[in-house]
Amino acid sequence: LLKLRPVEPGDLPTLFEYSSDPESNRLVGFVPRTRAEFDKRWETVMPDSRVIKRAVVVGGELAGDLCLFDREGRRELGYWFGRRFWGKGLATEAVRLFLAEISERPIHAVIAKHNAGSRRVAEKCGFELVGETVDVNKAGERIELFVFELR
Ligand SMILES: CC(C)(COP(=O)(O)OP(=O)(O)OC[C@H]1O[C@@H](n2cnc3c(N)ncnc32)[C@H](O)[C@@H]1OP(=O)(O)O)[C@@H](O)C(=O)NCCC(=O)NCCS
């Protein structure tokens, strides 16, 4: 039922829609990108082989995406799903499949302290809490984060 495949240009309108959701942005501590900012970001990311990205397809529908990217000298995992797909175990299943595809370790996940669902996903997939950090987002808000590691 759940499949991972490379991200295609035709996925971007839906991924933009998911990335604009206010509750998702609250969980992540982000300020949503404008469509122009989003497109510019994907223009960089699409041809970058250091960024491993996958679309998550559930019953033929694009449910969200996963990626592995470089940040501050680490390989970091990110994931983002459309609201109507939440609460069904899909993120956990998708992250497990993605991690089975990728042999690099360690992998880190940096998760806002108030994002309990994401923390749970990471822990169910074998990540351990190794530290804390703070970020300041585009709105100037201070976001407290946990650093998780998969060894
Ligand atoms: C975080 C996110 C990926 C979770 O997706 P999902 O498909 O609902 O996740 P799953 O169903 O696989 O698992 C969620 C787990 O968190 C738990 N959970 C969800 N919300 C919770 C909350 N507020 N408090 C405690 N636990 C919570 C669920 O009960 C479940 O655990 P369980 O299997 O033990 O019951 C999804 O909400 C999302 O895309 N959010 C926006 C982007 C984002 O936050 N990305 C992560 C950035 S680090």
The ligand as an ORCA input file, in Angstrom:
! r2SCAN-3c Opt
* xyz 0 1
  C       5.074     14.346     12.444
  C       4.337     13.604     11.332
  C       5.324     13.207     10.249
  C       3.698     12.353     11.935
  O       3.076     11.620     10.882
  P       2.055     10.421     11.193
  O       1.873      9.648      9.927
  O       0.860     10.953     11.879
  O       2.927      9.550     12.217
  P       2.629      8.067     12.703
  O       1.151      7.838     12.644
  O       3.520      7.124     11.990
  O       3.126      8.113     14.225
  C       2.822      9.210     15.049
  C       3.046      8.779     16.480
  O       3.054      9.930     17.283
  C       2.004      9.886     18.204
  N       1.528     11.262     18.369
  C       0.983     12.051     17.431
  N       0.692     13.240     17.960
  C       1.068     13.194     19.259
  C       1.014     14.103     20.325
  N       0.538     15.330     20.162
  N       1.501     13.714     21.514
  C       2.002     12.476     21.694
  N       2.096     11.557     20.696
  C       1.615     11.925     19.508
  C       0.990      8.944     17.609
  O       0.159      8.400     18.606
  C       1.926      7.900     17.008
  O       2.488      7.055     17.986
  P       1.941      5.562     18.258
  O       2.155      4.790     17.002
  O       2.752      5.090     19.390
  O       0.468      5.723     18.583
  C       3.212     14.477     10.708
  O       2.429     15.005     11.756
  C       3.728     15.622      9.868
  O       3.982     15.477      8.681
  N       3.866     16.835     10.471
  C       4.293     18.032      9.771
  C       5.774     18.011      9.420
  C       6.643     17.532     10.551
  O       6.351     17.726     11.717
  N       7.759     16.906     10.164
  C       8.754     16.433     11.096
  C       9.773     17.487     11.286
  S      11.039     16.999     12.443
*
